[in-house]
Amino acid sequence: MSKNSGLTKILLLWLESIRFSLGALRSNLLRTLLSLLGVTVGIFAIIAVFTLVDSLEMNIRQSMSFFGDKVLYVQKWPWIFEDNYPWYRFVNRPVASPEDFRFLERNLQDAENVALYAAKGDRILKFENNSIDGINVMGITFEFNMINDVRLAEGRYFSQRESEANSYEAIIGDEIAKSLFPGQSPIGKSIRLKGKKLMVIGVMIRQGTNLVGMPSNDITCFVPYKTFTEFYKIKNGWIEPVIAVKGKTSDNKLMNLEGEIRAMMRSRRGLKSFQEDNFAINRPELIAKAITNIFDVVSLAGAIIGSFSILVGGFGIANIMFVSVKERTNQIGIQKSLGARNSFILNQFLAEAVFLSLIGGLAGLLLVSLLSFIPSESFEIVITSHNIFKGLGLSVGIGLIAGIAPALRASQMNPVEAIRSK
């Protein structure tokens, strides 16, 4: 019972302290607003940078969703070159072939699915009098949809028979559908590629632009891989087929799958132990990591700049609190003479400093939230709950640090001398 009454008393003291704090802040509104400015700018700078970096990472990962989850890519060229690595060593490598693809599909034990695809950019598609250029044409095997989810707004995906029978059918992106078939459904209609007809059997869901320079599905036309090879000859040059291998969820970091692929490909191509690989095994997360590492530096720079603003704001709050203590010295003496304890006076001024800093922090977070209203299809800004709590935590911390010295000074005043100060 005594414990509950003690907690109630402490709560009442805090509420009373906050009431006194609010009264003091209202009586000096201009001074309060000026002291808030530094904290507001500081919190805005730090949380804005964290939010932009987090949003950038999220958007990069969404942009790279084309690569699929837990997928390795076997091809001629590596995505990331080692420093000073001679490029000519890669030129004479053979490209991935349908025979390589079928060999891996038959023999890999640590893979869930294996697919083969190739692409040719900057193509032109036509339907009657309408045309659209800059299209990315991709030839894919039936298994492609099991590795990279091809989401359709209408129509259907290729059947296995259609994929293997060299059928002249296509799945098109949203932008292609709107450009070639305004106000009508493309399903069942024929488009022209290099003078040959392709029947549209599906339209993909709109994806929007992305941040990593990959062709959007909105301007992509999928055709069966064998059909693609009739339009474009696969040679060791301009078109490079890629074998995509999806690993099992139990394979941590796909290390088992990567080792198995390397062993299988070396065996398939008859490489001796002293010979280096004549193929690359690429990981999408390496690109994402390389990009996000750059913005870690940006995040650090933003935090340092914001810290200076917060430091200025903290000094501003401390100065205001010292002035407030001096102005209310007589009031502090009266409160002590009526029985107010040192803890009550301490809490009163700490609460005022924290409340002041918290208002500045909330104003900074409000400014950050306004960034999310900036219209952009390729870059969505999202302020996370983690960053919100981080901003509020910083605000409370600034208030406590800035207010502790003035609050201690006020709490240790002699009540008689404080009353006489007026």
Backbone torsions as a table, in degrees:
resi	resn	phi	psi	omega
1	MET	NA	-44.2	-179.7
2	SER	-66.1	-33.4	178.3
3	LYS	-64.6	-43.7	178.4
4	ASN	-64.2	-40.2	-179.9
5	SER	-66.6	-34.1	177.6
6	GLY	-66.0	-42.3	178.1
7	LEU	-65.3	-39.1	177.9
8	THR	-62.6	-41.7	-179.5
9	LYS	-63.7	-43.1	178.9
10	ILE	-62.8	-41.7	179.1
11	LEU	-63.2	-42.5	179.1
12	LEU	-64.2	-39.1	178.2
13	LEU	-63.2	-41.1	177.6
14	TRP	-64.8	-42.7	178.7
15	LEU	-63.0	-39.8	178.2
16	GLU	-66.9	-38.9	177.3
17	SER	-62.0	-43.2	179.4
18	ILE	-64.6	-37.3	179.1
19	ARG	-63.3	-44.0	176.7
20	PHE	-62.9	-39.9	-179.1
21	SER	-62.4	-46.2	179.9
22	LEU	-61.3	-40.3	178.2
23	GLY	-62.3	-41.7	179.6
24	ALA	-66.4	-39.9	179.5
25	LEU	-66.4	-39.9	179.5
26	ARG	-66.6	-34.5	-177.4
27	SER	-73.4	-17.8	178.5
28	ASN	-128.5	60.2	-170.7
29	LEU	-62.9	-44.7	-177.7
30	LEU	-63.5	-46.0	179.0
31	ARG	-61.7	-38.4	178.8
32	THR	-62.8	-46.0	-178.7
33	LEU	-64.0	-39.9	179.9
34	LEU	-65.5	-39.0	-180.0
35	SER	-71.1	-24.7	178.7
36	LEU	-72.0	-25.5	-170.5
37	LEU	-59.7	-45.7	-179.4
38	GLY	-61.6	-44.6	179.4
39	VAL	-64.8	-42.1	-179.7
40	THR	-59.7	-48.4	-179.3
41	VAL	-63.6	-42.1	-178.8
42	GLY	-64.5	-48.4	179.1
43	ILE	-63.1	-41.0	178.7
44	PHE	-60.4	-46.0	-177.3
45	ALA	-62.3	-47.5	-176.3
46	ILE	-68.9	-51.8	-175.8
47	ILE	-69.5	-32.7	177.1
48	ALA	-62.8	-43.8	179.2
49	VAL	-64.7	-46.6	178.4
50	PHE	-59.3	-41.9	-179.3
51	THR	-65.9	-43.4	-179.8
52	LEU	-65.3	-41.1	179.3
53	VAL	-66.7	-44.1	177.8
54	ASP	-62.3	-42.4	179.4
55	SER	-65.4	-38.4	179.0
56	LEU	-63.0	-45.3	179.1
57	GLU	-61.9	-42.0	179.0
58	MET	-62.7	-44.4	-178.3
59	ASN	-69.1	-35.0	177.2
60	ILE	-63.9	-44.5	-179.9
61	ARG	-64.6	-38.4	177.0
62	GLN	-67.2	-38.9	178.8
63	SER	-64.6	-30.6	-178.8
64	MET	-92.6	9.4	178.3
65	SER	-63.2	-19.8	175.5
66	PHE	-55.4	-34.4	-176.6
67	PHE	-73.7	-13.7	178.9
68	GLY	82.8	171.9	-178.5
69	ASP	-103.5	132.8	-179.9
70	LYS	57.0	53.5	-178.3
71	VAL	-125.4	136.9	172.5
72	LEU	-110.9	148.9	-175.9
73	TYR	-121.1	123.2	-178.8
74	VAL	-103.4	120.9	-177.6
75	GLN	-158.5	-174.6	-175.4
76	LYS	-75.2	-48.6	-173.2
77	TRP	-101.9	141.5	171.4
78	PRO	-76.4	153.9	179.0
79	TRP	-79.3	-30.7	-179.6
80	ILE	-124.0	125.1	-178.6
81	PHE	-90.7	144.7	171.3
82	GLU	-73.8	155.1	-179.6
83	ASP	-58.5	131.5	176.1
84	ASN	58.5	24.1	178.8
85	TYR	-79.9	126.3	-175.6
86	PRO	-65.9	118.9	-176.6
87	TRP	-64.8	-26.9	-176.0
88	TYR	-65.4	-17.5	177.0
89	ARG	-67.7	-24.2	-178.1
90	PHE	-88.8	-23.9	-171.5
91	VAL	-59.1	-42.9	-175.0
92	ASN	-87.7	5.2	176.2
93	ARG	-66.9	145.7	174.0
94	PRO	-74.0	149.5	176.0
95	VAL	-79.6	160.7	175.3
96	ALA	-64.5	136.8	-174.6
97	SER	-117.1	162.5	173.6
98	PRO	-57.2	-31.7	177.9
99	GLU	-67.5	-39.9	175.1
100	ASP	-61.4	-43.6	-179.4
101	PHE	-59.9	-50.3	-179.0
102	ARG	-65.4	-34.9	179.0
103	PHE	-63.7	-46.6	178.6
104	LEU	-66.8	-38.9	-179.7
105	GLU	-61.1	-39.2	-178.3
106	ARG	-75.0	-34.1	-166.1
107	ASN	-107.7	-20.7	-177.2
108	LEU	-69.7	129.1	179.5
109	GLN	-96.2	-25.9	-176.2
110	ASP	-97.4	13.6	-179.5
111	ALA	-108.8	143.0	173.6
112	GLU	-86.4	-44.2	179.5
113	ASN	-147.7	153.5	177.8
114	VAL	-133.0	134.8	179.8
115	ALA	-136.9	160.0	178.2
116	LEU	-125.9	136.9	176.1
117	TYR	-149.8	160.8	175.4
118	ALA	-147.7	157.1	-175.1
119	ALA	-138.3	152.7	174.6
120	LYS	-138.2	119.9	-175.2
121	GLY	-93.7	173.4	175.4
122	ASP	57.4	46.7	179.0
123	ARG	-99.2	167.3	178.9
124	ILE	-119.1	130.9	174.4
125	LEU	-114.6	146.1	-178.0
126	LYS	-133.9	148.5	169.0
127	PHE	-143.8	113.6	-175.4
128	GLU	52.5	-118.8	-177.5
129	ASN	-93.2	-1.2	-179.6
130	ASN	-96.2	146.5	176.5
131	SER	-147.8	158.1	177.1
132	ILE	-144.1	132.9	-179.9
133	ASP	-111.0	179.1	-178.1
134	GLY	72.5	23.7	-175.9
135	ILE	-86.2	143.6	175.0
136	ASN	-98.2	113.4	179.2
137	VAL	-96.6	126.6	-178.5
138	MET	-122.6	129.6	172.1
139	GLY	-95.4	125.6	-174.3
140	ILE	-130.9	148.4	172.4
141	THR	-83.7	168.4	-176.4
142	PHE	-58.1	-33.9	-174.6
143	GLU	-73.4	-8.6	-176.2
144	PHE	-56.8	-39.0	-177.7
145	ASN	-68.8	-18.1	178.5
146	MET	-83.7	-11.6	179.8
147	ILE	-108.1	-45.8	176.9
148	ASN	-118.3	113.2	-174.3
149	ASP	-64.1	110.5	177.0
150	VAL	-91.1	98.2	-176.0
151	ARG	-87.0	129.6	-174.0
152	LEU	-109.1	137.0	173.8
153	ALA	-82.1	-34.0	175.7
154	GLU	-155.8	160.4	-179.3
155	GLY	86.1	-154.3	-174.6
156	ARG	-145.9	172.0	177.6
157	TYR	-89.8	167.5	176.9
158	PHE	-64.2	142.4	169.8
159	SER	-81.8	164.1	-179.6
160	GLN	-64.4	-36.8	178.7
161	ARG	-63.5	-43.2	179.6
162	GLU	-63.7	-38.7	-179.4
163	SER	-66.1	-38.1	-175.3
164	GLU	-89.2	-16.2	-175.2
165	ALA	-97.6	12.7	176.3
166	ASN	60.3	46.6	-176.7
167	SER	-80.6	148.5	180.0
168	TYR	-94.8	73.5	179.9
169	GLU	-131.4	158.4	-174.4
170	ALA	-144.9	150.1	169.2
171	ILE	-115.6	125.8	-172.6
172	ILE	-115.2	159.3	178.5
173	GLY	-81.1	168.6	-176.1
174	ASP	-61.9	-42.3	-178.3
175	GLU	-66.0	-37.7	177.3
176	ILE	-64.2	-45.0	-178.7
177	ALA	-61.3	-42.4	-178.6
178	LYS	-69.7	-34.0	-178.5
179	SER	-76.3	-41.4	-176.4
180	LEU	-88.6	-26.4	-175.1
181	PHE	-130.6	59.6	-179.0
182	PRO	-62.9	125.6	176.3
183	GLY	76.0	11.2	179.7
184	GLN	-146.4	162.0	179.5
185	SER	-83.4	134.7	179.4
186	PRO	-80.9	-13.7	-172.2
187	ILE	-59.8	127.3	178.7
188	GLY	87.7	-7.4	179.6
189	LYS	-94.7	159.5	-175.3
190	SER	-107.9	130.0	174.0
191	ILE	-105.1	164.8	-177.8
192	ARG	-116.2	132.8	174.3
193	LEU	-129.2	117.5	-177.7
194	LYS	54.2	37.6	175.6
195	GLY	83.3	-3.9	-179.6
196	LYS	-106.3	148.7	-176.6
197	LYS	-87.4	139.6	172.9
198	LEU	-129.1	126.0	179.3
199	MET	-83.6	129.2	-179.8
200	VAL	-77.7	123.5	178.0
201	ILE	-114.1	-8.7	-179.3
202	GLY	-159.8	152.6	175.6
203	VAL	-126.6	128.4	-177.7
204	MET	-79.0	153.9	174.5
205	ILE	-63.8	143.7	180.0
206	ARG	-61.7	132.1	-178.3
207	GLN	-104.4	-34.0	-175.3
208	GLY	85.5	172.7	179.7
209	THR	-75.3	163.7	-179.2
210	ASN	-129.8	173.7	-172.7
211	LEU	-100.8	-5.5	-173.1
212	VAL	-109.1	11.8	175.5
213	GLY	78.1	7.0	178.1
214	MET	-79.2	143.1	176.4
215	PRO	-59.8	131.3	179.6
216	SER	-73.0	149.0	174.9
217	ASN	-61.3	-19.6	-179.8
218	ASP	-64.2	-26.5	179.4
219	ILE	-117.7	30.8	-179.9
220	THR	-113.1	141.3	175.5
221	CYS	-121.1	115.6	177.3
222	PHE	-89.7	135.3	172.9
223	VAL	-134.4	159.7	175.5
224	PRO	-58.8	147.2	-174.6
225	TYR	-58.6	-42.3	-178.9
226	LYS	-65.3	-35.4	176.7
227	THR	-65.8	-41.5	178.7
228	PHE	-57.6	-41.1	-177.9
229	THR	-69.5	-17.8	174.6
230	GLU	-78.4	-31.1	177.3
231	PHE	-78.5	-40.7	-173.8
232	TYR	-132.7	126.0	-179.8
233	LYS	-77.7	130.6	179.6
234	ILE	-83.3	118.2	178.8
235	LYS	-133.8	168.7	176.9
236	ASN	-76.5	71.3	-177.5
237	GLY	-166.7	-103.7	-168.6
238	TRP	-75.1	-30.4	-179.1
239	ILE	-113.3	125.3	-178.2
240	GLU	-120.0	108.2	175.7
241	PRO	-64.6	152.7	-178.8
242	VAL	-130.4	135.6	173.7
243	ILE	-100.6	120.0	179.1
244	ALA	-102.1	128.0	-177.0
245	VAL	-122.7	119.2	179.6
246	LYS	-93.2	127.5	-178.4
247	GLY	-88.3	172.8	178.6
248	LYS	-85.6	150.6	-178.3
249	THR	-64.0	-26.1	-178.9
250	SER	-76.9	-12.7	-177.4
251	ASP	-87.1	98.6	-176.8
252	ASN	-64.3	122.4	-179.8
253	LYS	57.8	14.9	176.7
254	LEU	56.9	30.2	-179.0
255	MET	-67.9	-40.4	178.6
256	ASN	-63.7	-43.2	-179.1
257	LEU	-65.5	-43.1	-179.9
258	GLU	-61.9	-43.0	178.5
259	GLY	-63.5	-39.6	-179.8
260	GLU	-68.2	-41.9	178.4
261	ILE	-60.5	-45.4	-179.1
262	ARG	-60.5	-44.8	-179.7
263	ALA	-63.9	-43.4	-178.9
264	MET	-64.9	-44.3	-178.2
265	MET	-68.2	-38.5	177.9
266	ARG	-65.1	-40.0	177.7
267	SER	-66.2	-44.6	-178.8
268	ARG	-59.8	-39.4	-176.0
269	ARG	-96.2	6.0	173.8
270	GLY	65.2	36.4	-179.4
271	LEU	-81.7	136.1	177.0
272	LYS	-82.9	166.2	-173.8
273	SER	-60.5	-32.2	-177.3
274	PHE	-86.2	-6.2	-179.2
275	GLN	-90.7	141.5	178.2
276	GLU	-78.1	162.6	178.5
277	ASP	-59.5	141.2	172.5
278	ASN	-108.7	34.8	177.1
279	PHE	-153.7	163.2	177.5
280	ALA	-118.8	142.7	172.4
281	ILE	-112.7	108.4	-172.7
282	ASN	-102.0	144.8	179.5
283	ARG	-118.4	126.1	179.6
284	PRO	-60.5	-33.4	-175.7
285	GLU	-66.1	-20.7	177.9
286	LEU	-67.0	-38.1	177.7
287	ILE	-67.5	-46.6	-179.9
288	ALA	-60.6	-40.8	-179.6
289	LYS	-65.9	-42.0	-179.8
290	ALA	-63.0	-38.6	-179.8
291	ILE	-71.4	-46.5	-177.4
292	THR	-67.9	-28.3	176.6
293	ASN	-61.8	-35.8	178.4
294	ILE	-62.2	-41.8	-176.0
295	PHE	-81.7	-10.6	170.2
296	ASP	-64.0	-36.2	177.1
297	VAL	-65.5	-41.9	177.8
298	VAL	-61.4	-41.6	179.6
299	SER	-62.3	-43.3	179.3
300	LEU	-64.2	-43.6	179.6
301	ALA	-62.0	-42.9	178.5
302	GLY	-63.0	-39.1	179.6
303	ALA	-65.4	-38.9	179.3
304	ILE	-66.2	-45.5	178.8
305	ILE	-62.0	-44.3	179.0
306	GLY	-64.4	-33.6	-180.0
307	SER	-63.4	-37.6	177.1
308	PHE	-63.7	-41.6	178.0
309	SER	-63.3	-41.6	179.3
310	ILE	-66.0	-37.2	178.3
311	LEU	-61.6	-43.8	177.3
312	VAL	-63.0	-43.9	178.6
313	GLY	-62.7	-38.8	178.4
314	GLY	-63.9	-42.7	176.1
315	PHE	-63.5	-36.9	177.8
316	GLY	-62.5	-44.3	179.2
317	ILE	-65.2	-42.8	179.1
318	ALA	-60.5	-42.6	179.6
319	ASN	-63.4	-44.0	178.7
320	ILE	-61.5	-40.3	-178.8
321	MET	-67.7	-38.3	176.3
322	PHE	-63.7	-41.5	176.9
323	VAL	-63.2	-41.8	179.9
324	SER	-63.1	-40.3	177.8
325	VAL	-61.9	-44.1	-179.2
326	LYS	-64.4	-41.8	-179.2
327	GLU	-67.3	-29.6	-174.7
328	ARG	-106.9	20.6	-179.5
329	THR	-58.2	-44.8	179.8
330	ASN	-62.6	-40.5	179.0
331	GLN	-64.5	-38.8	178.0
332	ILE	-62.7	-42.6	179.0
333	GLY	-61.2	-42.4	179.7
334	ILE	-63.9	-43.8	179.4
335	GLN	-60.5	-41.4	180.0
336	LYS	-68.5	-37.6	179.3
337	SER	-66.7	-24.2	178.3
338	LEU	-89.7	3.3	173.9
339	GLY	110.1	4.5	179.0
340	ALA	-67.6	131.7	-179.4
341	ARG	-81.9	164.6	177.2
342	ASN	-58.4	-36.7	-179.0
343	SER	-64.2	-35.7	178.7
344	PHE	-65.3	-45.4	179.2
345	ILE	-64.5	-43.1	178.9
346	LEU	-59.3	-49.3	-179.7
347	ASN	-63.1	-35.0	-178.7
348	GLN	-60.8	-47.5	-177.4
349	PHE	-78.9	-32.6	174.2
350	LEU	-63.6	-43.3	179.0
351	ALA	-61.2	-38.7	179.5
352	GLU	-64.7	-43.5	-179.6
353	ALA	-66.4	-44.0	179.5
354	VAL	-64.6	-44.0	-179.7
355	PHE	-61.7	-42.3	178.8
356	LEU	-61.3	-46.8	180.0
357	SER	-66.5	-36.5	-178.9
358	LEU	-66.1	-37.4	176.4
359	ILE	-62.8	-43.1	177.1
360	GLY	-61.7	-41.5	178.5
361	GLY	-63.6	-42.2	178.8
362	LEU	-64.3	-37.8	176.8
363	ALA	-64.1	-40.4	177.6
364	GLY	-64.2	-42.0	178.1
365	LEU	-65.2	-35.7	177.7
366	LEU	-62.9	-41.5	178.0
367	LEU	-64.3	-38.7	177.9
368	VAL	-63.7	-41.8	-178.6
369	SER	-62.6	-28.0	178.5
370	LEU	-66.0	-23.1	178.3
371	LEU	-62.4	-29.5	-177.4
372	SER	-68.7	-14.6	-179.9
373	PHE	-89.0	-2.9	177.1
374	ILE	-68.9	120.3	-175.8
375	PRO	-71.5	124.7	176.4
376	SER	-160.4	124.2	-179.4
377	GLU	-77.7	-31.2	-174.3
378	SER	-91.1	-15.3	-175.8
379	PHE	-140.6	101.9	179.3
380	GLU	-92.9	124.6	179.8
381	ILE	-95.8	123.0	-178.2
382	VAL	-128.7	123.7	175.0
383	ILE	-90.9	118.7	-174.9
384	THR	-85.7	160.2	177.2
385	SER	-62.6	-31.7	178.7
386	HIS	-61.3	-44.1	179.3
387	ASN	-71.3	-32.0	176.3
388	ILE	-63.5	-49.1	179.3
389	PHE	-64.8	-32.9	177.6
390	LYS	-64.4	-42.4	178.2
391	GLY	-65.3	-43.1	179.0
392	LEU	-66.0	-39.6	178.4
393	GLY	-63.0	-42.4	176.6
394	LEU	-61.2	-41.1	-179.6
395	SER	-62.4	-47.1	179.1
396	VAL	-62.3	-42.1	179.4
397	GLY	-62.2	-43.0	178.3
398	ILE	-61.6	-44.1	-179.8
399	GLY	-61.8	-42.6	-180.0
400	LEU	-65.4	-44.1	-178.7
401	ILE	-66.9	-44.1	-178.5
402	ALA	-71.1	-27.7	-173.7
403	GLY	-96.3	-11.5	-172.7
404	ILE	-66.1	-42.6	-178.6
405	ALA	-66.1	-49.3	177.0
406	PRO	-61.9	-37.2	-178.7
407	ALA	-67.1	-40.7	177.4
408	LEU	-64.0	-40.8	179.3
409	ARG	-61.9	-43.0	-179.7
410	ALA	-66.9	-41.0	-175.4
411	SER	-70.1	-24.2	-176.6
412	GLN	-95.9	7.2	179.8
413	MET	-67.6	145.8	172.7
414	ASN	-77.4	123.6	-174.9
415	PRO	-59.4	-37.2	-178.8
416	VAL	-66.3	-48.4	179.9
417	GLU	-65.3	-35.5	-179.4
418	ALA	-65.6	-40.4	179.4
419	ILE	-66.9	-37.4	-178.5
420	ARG	-71.8	-16.8	-175.2
421	SER	-61.9	-23.8	-178.6
422	LYS	-74.6	NA	NA
